[in-house]
Amino acid sequence: MRYLTLLGSTGSIGESTLDVVARHPARFAVFALVARSSVDRVFEQCLAHRPRYAVLTDPVAAARLLERLRATGSTTEVLAGDAAAVEVAEAAQADTVVAAIVGAAGLAAVLGAARTGKRILLANKEALVMAGPVFLEAVRRGGATVLPVDSEHNAIFQSLPAGFVRGLEDHGVRRILLTASGGPFRTTALELLDKVSPDQACAHPNWVMGRKISVDSATMMNKGLEVIEAHWLFGAAGSQIEVVIHPQSVIHSMVEYADGSVLAQLGNPDMRTPIAQTLAYPERIDAGVAKFDIFKLAQFTFEEPDLARFPCLTLAYDALAAGGTLPATLNAANEIAVAAFLAGRLRFTRIAALVAEVMEALPARPLADIEDVLAADGEARARATERLGA
């Protein structure tokens, strides 16, 4: 039996994780649920999964949840605040932490899980993008295990040789081919991008995701963040990670070996597949995913990314090459820019421009510890917010 703390229980990854968990009650139990303020959804999750703890980082929402749970006779304890999220991530009773909080908000809890030696199912890009060397050092010192949940990185993980640690050449690997759908604007005329709405940007052709990550898919910033993530997960240089647009989203990523072989992981675009793979690893379990019908799929197509259409991809490669604090700056500026776009305060094409302006204003500095990460994050957010008002 594995006992799970789920960071980000109300997002798409959290909901899919709970679906897989519910299919295997003899293998998995929920120790703690963590969310920000979704009282109604966490209330339903508590009744269905009966965790020992439910954490809402919003104290007002936590008080409302406690009142509703007590009215049902539920014994789930309700905690409030960011410190409580870290507490349940570090708790000895949970051996597995699913890191699915979007953005920088989940960083402290994920680091806590690493320090205490958990099995971390990583769906939070920011732990590696913002704080790659700091996070991996915490993993090493704590004896934690990191298994990637992102469909692309999970596909790479499944396609690498058994016993792979880090460093491609040592395992006969030439490069990683990171696939991308191209999002909703892959073929939209460039002159029309200035006028697209948040709802249009969030209408992903293949995946059901939250609004922030959907916008990141439309700009391909998500793929840029995944390039940085792949660098830290697999010890790959930026030059060894190539982005390939694959609109069908069936091949989730590929690994090319020195002998010319290319191994790919295929499947329906359903996040329950990588979640189940990491939950049960090294075993395989039913995820509730529909059978893959290869005959229904007429063809596979591949395209090179158009960097004029997707300038965020270039910005991410630049941040990876510079290193230090610049990936954290990239991530923070992007979060501010996307939030402004979703609020109707910034045009779609200005997202990349704002991020570029902040990166230029705040060049890379050495990154030694979490304080450096948080300082870079805060400075970038302040600069991006200032630029929005300019």
SULLIN-V964076 format. One record per pair of residues at least 24 apart in sequence whose C-alpha atoms are under 8 Angstrom apart, sorted by the first residue. I is the first residue (numbers start at 1). J is the second residue. D is the distance in Angstrom with one decimal. If there is no record, write none. Layout:
BEGIN
i=I j=J d=D
i=I j=J d=D
END
This chain:
BEGIN
i=1 j=26 d=6.7
i=1 j=27 d=4.6
i=1 j=28 d=5.4
i=1 j=29 d=7.1
i=2 j=27 d=6.2
i=2 j=28 d=4.9
i=2 j=29 d=6.3
i=2 j=94 d=7.6
i=2 j=95 d=6.5
i=2 j=96 d=6.8
i=3 j=28 d=6.0
i=3 j=29 d=5.0
i=3 j=30 d=5.7
i=3 j=31 d=5.6
i=3 j=93 d=7.1
i=3 j=94 d=4.8
i=3 j=95 d=5.7
i=3 j=96 d=6.1
i=4 j=28 d=7.3
i=4 j=29 d=6.2
i=4 j=30 d=4.8
i=4 j=31 d=5.2
i=4 j=32 d=6.7
i=4 j=94 d=5.5
i=4 j=95 d=6.6
i=4 j=96 d=4.9
i=4 j=97 d=5.6
i=4 j=98 d=7.1
i=5 j=30 d=6.4
i=5 j=31 d=5.4
i=5 j=32 d=4.6
i=5 j=33 d=6.0
i=5 j=34 d=7.7
i=5 j=88 d=6.8
i=5 j=89 d=6.2
i=5 j=94 d=6.3
i=5 j=96 d=6.4
i=5 j=97 d=4.8
i=5 j=98 d=6.3
i=6 j=30 d=7.7
i=6 j=32 d=6.2
i=6 j=33 d=5.1
i=6 j=34 d=6.0
i=6 j=97 d=5.9
i=6 j=98 d=4.8
i=6 j=99 d=6.6
i=6 j=100 d=7.3
i=7 j=33 d=6.4
i=7 j=34 d=4.8
i=7 j=35 d=6.7
i=7 j=85 d=7.7
i=7 j=89 d=7.9
i=7 j=97 d=7.2
i=7 j=98 d=5.9
i=7 j=99 d=5.1
i=7 j=100 d=5.4
i=7 j=101 d=5.7
i=7 j=106 d=7.4
i=8 j=33 d=7.4
i=8 j=34 d=5.5
i=8 j=35 d=5.0
i=8 j=36 d=7.8
i=8 j=99 d=7.0
i=8 j=100 d=4.9
i=8 j=101 d=4.4
i=8 j=102 d=7.6
i=9 j=33 d=5.9
i=9 j=34 d=5.9
i=9 j=35 d=5.8
i=9 j=42 d=7.6
i=9 j=100 d=7.5
i=10 j=35 d=6.4
i=10 j=38 d=7.2
i=10 j=41 d=6.6
i=10 j=42 d=6.9
i=11 j=100 d=7.6
i=11 j=101 d=7.7
i=11 j=210 d=6.9
i=12 j=208 d=7.5
i=12 j=209 d=6.0
i=12 j=210 d=6.7
i=13 j=100 d=6.2
i=13 j=123 d=7.7
i=13 j=271 d=7.1
i=14 j=100 d=6.5
i=16 j=271 d=6.8
i=16 j=272 d=5.7
i=16 j=275 d=7.7
i=17 j=272 d=6.8
i=17 j=275 d=6.3
i=17 j=276 d=7.8
i=20 j=272 d=6.7
i=20 j=275 d=7.7
i=20 j=276 d=6.5
i=20 j=286 d=8.0
i=20 j=287 d=5.6
i=20 j=288 d=7.2
i=22 j=49 d=7.9
i=23 j=286 d=7.9
i=23 j=287 d=7.7
i=31 j=93 d=7.5
i=31 j=94 d=6.2
i=32 j=88 d=6.6
i=34 j=85 d=6.4
i=35 j=101 d=7.9
i=37 j=61 d=5.3
i=37 j=62 d=7.3
i=39 j=64 d=7.1
i=39 j=65 d=5.6
i=40 j=65 d=7.9
i=43 j=68 d=7.5
i=43 j=69 d=6.8
i=46 j=76 d=7.2
i=47 j=74 d=7.4
i=50 j=74 d=7.9
i=50 j=76 d=6.6
i=51 j=76 d=6.0
i=52 j=76 d=4.9
i=52 j=77 d=6.1
i=53 j=77 d=4.7
i=53 j=78 d=5.8
i=53 j=79 d=7.1
i=53 j=88 d=7.8
i=54 j=78 d=4.9
i=54 j=79 d=6.2
i=55 j=79 d=4.7
i=55 j=80 d=5.5
i=55 j=81 d=7.4
i=55 j=84 d=6.6
i=55 j=85 d=6.3
i=56 j=80 d=5.2
i=56 j=81 d=6.5
i=57 j=81 d=3.9
i=57 j=82 d=5.3
i=57 j=84 d=7.6
i=57 j=85 d=7.3
i=85 j=109 d=6.0
i=86 j=110 d=7.7
i=86 j=112 d=6.0
i=86 j=113 d=7.9
i=87 j=112 d=8.0
i=89 j=113 d=5.3
i=90 j=115 d=7.9
i=90 j=116 d=5.9
i=90 j=118 d=8.0
i=94 j=118 d=7.9
i=95 j=119 d=6.2
i=96 j=120 d=5.9
i=96 j=121 d=7.4
i=97 j=121 d=6.2
i=98 j=122 d=6.3
i=98 j=123 d=7.4
i=99 j=123 d=5.5
i=99 j=124 d=5.6
i=100 j=124 d=5.1
i=102 j=126 d=7.9
i=103 j=335 d=7.3
i=104 j=332 d=7.7
i=111 j=135 d=6.2
i=111 j=138 d=6.8
i=113 j=144 d=7.8
i=114 j=138 d=5.5
i=114 j=139 d=4.7
i=114 j=142 d=5.9
i=114 j=143 d=7.6
i=114 j=144 d=5.4
i=114 j=145 d=8.0
i=115 j=139 d=6.2
i=115 j=141 d=6.8
i=115 j=142 d=4.5
i=115 j=143 d=7.7
i=115 j=144 d=7.3
i=116 j=142 d=5.4
i=116 j=143 d=7.7
i=116 j=144 d=7.1
i=117 j=142 d=4.6
i=117 j=143 d=4.8
i=117 j=144 d=3.8
i=117 j=145 d=7.2
i=118 j=143 d=7.7
i=118 j=144 d=4.9
i=118 j=145 d=6.5
i=119 j=144 d=5.8
i=119 j=145 d=4.7
i=119 j=146 d=6.2
i=119 j=147 d=7.6
i=120 j=144 d=7.2
i=120 j=145 d=5.9
i=120 j=146 d=4.8
i=120 j=147 d=6.2
i=121 j=146 d=6.1
i=121 j=147 d=5.0
i=121 j=148 d=5.9
i=121 j=149 d=6.0
i=121 j=275 d=8.0
i=121 j=278 d=6.5
i=121 j=279 d=7.5
i=122 j=146 d=6.6
i=122 j=147 d=6.1
i=122 j=148 d=5.0
i=122 j=149 d=5.4
i=122 j=150 d=7.4
i=123 j=148 d=6.6
i=123 j=149 d=5.0
i=123 j=150 d=5.4
i=125 j=225 d=7.0
i=125 j=226 d=7.1
i=125 j=229 d=6.5
i=126 j=331 d=7.6
i=128 j=228 d=7.5
i=128 j=229 d=5.5
i=128 j=232 d=6.6
i=128 j=233 d=8.0
i=129 j=225 d=6.4
i=129 j=228 d=5.9
i=129 j=229 d=5.7
i=129 j=327 d=5.9
i=129 j=328 d=6.5
i=129 j=331 d=7.4
i=130 j=325 d=7.5
i=130 j=327 d=5.7
i=130 j=328 d=4.1
i=130 j=329 d=7.9
i=130 j=331 d=7.0
i=130 j=373 d=6.5
i=131 j=328 d=7.2
i=131 j=370 d=7.2
i=131 j=373 d=6.2
i=132 j=229 d=7.8
i=132 j=232 d=6.1
i=133 j=232 d=7.7
i=134 j=368 d=7.1
i=134 j=369 d=5.9
i=134 j=370 d=6.7
i=147 j=278 d=6.1
i=148 j=278 d=7.3
i=149 j=274 d=5.5
i=149 j=275 d=5.8
i=149 j=278 d=6.8
i=150 j=271 d=8.0
i=150 j=274 d=7.1
i=151 j=252 d=6.2
i=151 j=271 d=6.7
i=151 j=274 d=6.0
i=152 j=178 d=6.5
i=152 j=179 d=6.9
i=152 j=252 d=5.1
i=152 j=253 d=5.3
i=153 j=226 d=7.9
i=153 j=230 d=6.8
i=153 j=253 d=7.5
i=154 j=274 d=6.0
i=155 j=252 d=5.8
i=155 j=253 d=5.5
i=155 j=254 d=7.1
i=155 j=264 d=7.3
i=155 j=265 d=5.2
i=155 j=266 d=7.9
i=155 j=274 d=7.9
i=156 j=253 d=5.9
i=156 j=254 d=6.1
i=156 j=255 d=6.4
i=156 j=264 d=7.8
i=156 j=265 d=7.5
i=158 j=265 d=7.0
i=159 j=254 d=6.9
i=159 j=255 d=6.2
i=159 j=263 d=5.8
i=159 j=264 d=6.2
i=159 j=265 d=6.5
i=160 j=255 d=6.8
i=165 j=234 d=7.2
i=166 j=233 d=7.2
i=166 j=234 d=4.7
i=166 j=235 d=4.8
i=166 j=236 d=7.8
i=167 j=234 d=6.1
i=167 j=235 d=4.5
i=167 j=236 d=6.0
i=168 j=234 d=7.2
i=168 j=235 d=6.8
i=168 j=236 d=6.2
i=172 j=257 d=5.8
i=172 j=258 d=5.4
i=172 j=259 d=7.9
i=173 j=255 d=7.2
i=173 j=256 d=6.1
i=173 j=257 d=4.2
i=173 j=258 d=5.5
i=174 j=240 d=7.1
i=174 j=255 d=7.8
i=174 j=256 d=5.5
i=174 j=257 d=5.0
i=174 j=258 d=5.1
i=175 j=236 d=7.9
i=175 j=240 d=4.6
i=175 j=241 d=5.9
i=175 j=242 d=7.5
i=175 j=255 d=6.2
i=175 j=256 d=5.3
i=175 j=257 d=7.1
i=176 j=240 d=6.1
i=176 j=241 d=4.9
i=176 j=242 d=6.2
i=176 j=253 d=7.8
i=176 j=254 d=6.1
i=176 j=255 d=4.8
i=176 j=256 d=6.3
i=177 j=241 d=6.1
i=177 j=242 d=5.0
i=177 j=243 d=5.9
i=177 j=244 d=6.5
i=177 j=253 d=5.8
i=177 j=254 d=4.9
i=177 j=255 d=6.0
i=177 j=256 d=7.4
i=178 j=227 d=7.7
i=178 j=241 d=6.9
i=178 j=242 d=5.9
i=178 j=243 d=4.8
i=178 j=244 d=6.0
i=178 j=252 d=7.6
i=178 j=253 d=5.0
i=178 j=254 d=6.6
i=179 j=243 d=5.8
i=179 j=244 d=4.8
i=179 j=245 d=5.6
i=179 j=246 d=5.9
i=179 j=249 d=7.7
i=179 j=251 d=7.2
i=179 j=252 d=5.9
i=179 j=253 d=5.1
i=179 j=254 d=7.7
i=180 j=223 d=6.8
i=180 j=243 d=7.0
i=180 j=244 d=6.0
i=180 j=245 d=4.6
i=180 j=246 d=5.6
i=180 j=247 d=7.1
i=180 j=249 d=7.1
i=180 j=252 d=8.0
i=181 j=206 d=7.8
i=181 j=245 d=5.6
i=181 j=246 d=5.2
i=181 j=247 d=4.3
i=181 j=248 d=6.7
i=181 j=249 d=5.6
i=182 j=217 d=7.3
i=182 j=218 d=7.0
i=182 j=220 d=7.1
i=182 j=245 d=5.7
i=182 j=246 d=7.2
i=182 j=247 d=6.2
i=182 j=305 d=7.9
i=183 j=217 d=5.5
i=183 j=218 d=4.7
i=183 j=219 d=7.8
i=183 j=220 d=7.5
i=183 j=247 d=8.0
i=184 j=218 d=6.0
i=185 j=218 d=6.4
i=190 j=309 d=6.8
i=193 j=348 d=6.7
i=193 j=349 d=6.5
i=194 j=347 d=6.1
i=194 j=348 d=5.8
i=194 j=349 d=5.4
i=195 j=347 d=7.1
i=195 j=348 d=7.3
i=196 j=347 d=7.9
i=196 j=348 d=6.6
i=197 j=348 d=7.7
i=198 j=341 d=6.9
i=198 j=342 d=5.4
i=198 j=344 d=7.6
i=206 j=248 d=7.6
i=206 j=249 d=6.9
i=206 j=269 d=6.9
i=207 j=269 d=6.6
i=207 j=270 d=7.5
i=212 j=338 d=6.7
i=212 j=339 d=7.5
i=215 j=338 d=7.0
i=216 j=338 d=7.8
i=219 j=310 d=5.8
i=219 j=311 d=7.7
i=219 j=312 d=6.4
i=219 j=352 d=7.9
i=220 j=310 d=6.0
i=220 j=312 d=6.3
i=220 j=313 d=6.1
i=221 j=310 d=8.0
i=221 j=312 d=5.1
i=221 j=313 d=5.8
i=221 j=316 d=7.3
i=223 j=313 d=6.8
i=224 j=312 d=6.9
i=224 j=313 d=4.8
i=224 j=314 d=7.6
i=224 j=315 d=7.6
i=224 j=316 d=4.8
i=224 j=317 d=6.7
i=225 j=316 d=6.4
i=225 j=331 d=7.9
i=227 j=316 d=7.6
i=227 j=317 d=7.5
i=228 j=316 d=7.3
i=228 j=317 d=7.6
i=228 j=320 d=6.0
i=228 j=327 d=8.0
i=238 j=317 d=6.9
i=238 j=320 d=7.1
i=238 j=321 d=7.2
i=243 j=304 d=7.5
i=243 j=305 d=7.2
i=244 j=302 d=6.5
i=244 j=303 d=6.1
i=244 j=304 d=5.7
i=244 j=305 d=6.7
i=245 j=302 d=5.5
i=245 j=303 d=4.9
i=245 j=304 d=6.1
i=245 j=305 d=6.2
i=246 j=300 d=7.3
i=246 j=301 d=5.8
i=246 j=302 d=4.8
i=246 j=303 d=6.6
i=247 j=301 d=6.9
i=247 j=302 d=7.3
i=248 j=300 d=6.8
i=248 j=301 d=7.4
i=267 j=292 d=6.2
i=268 j=292 d=6.0
i=311 j=352 d=6.4
i=312 j=352 d=5.5
i=315 j=356 d=7.0
i=322 j=364 d=6.4
i=323 j=364 d=6.6
i=324 j=364 d=5.5
i=324 j=365 d=5.3
i=324 j=366 d=4.7
i=324 j=367 d=4.9
i=325 j=364 d=5.1
i=325 j=365 d=5.3
i=325 j=366 d=6.3
i=325 j=367 d=5.7
i=325 j=372 d=7.5
i=325 j=373 d=6.6
i=325 j=376 d=6.1
i=326 j=359 d=7.0
i=326 j=362 d=7.7
i=326 j=363 d=6.6
i=326 j=364 d=4.7
i=326 j=365 d=7.3
i=326 j=376 d=8.0
i=328 j=373 d=6.6
i=328 j=376 d=6.3
i=328 j=377 d=5.8
i=329 j=358 d=7.5
i=329 j=359 d=6.5
i=329 j=362 d=7.5
i=329 j=376 d=6.0
i=329 j=377 d=5.7
i=329 j=379 d=7.9
i=329 j=380 d=5.3
i=330 j=355 d=6.3
i=330 j=358 d=7.8
i=330 j=359 d=6.4
i=330 j=380 d=7.9
i=331 j=377 d=7.9
i=332 j=377 d=5.5
i=332 j=378 d=7.7
i=332 j=380 d=5.9
i=332 j=381 d=5.6
i=333 j=358 d=6.6
i=333 j=380 d=5.7
i=333 j=381 d=5.7
i=333 j=383 d=8.0
i=333 j=384 d=5.6
i=336 j=381 d=6.4
i=336 j=384 d=6.5
i=336 j=385 d=6.9
i=337 j=384 d=7.3
i=346 j=388 d=7.9
i=354 j=384 d=6.9
i=354 j=387 d=7.5
i=355 j=384 d=7.5
i=358 j=383 d=6.4
i=358 j=384 d=6.1
END
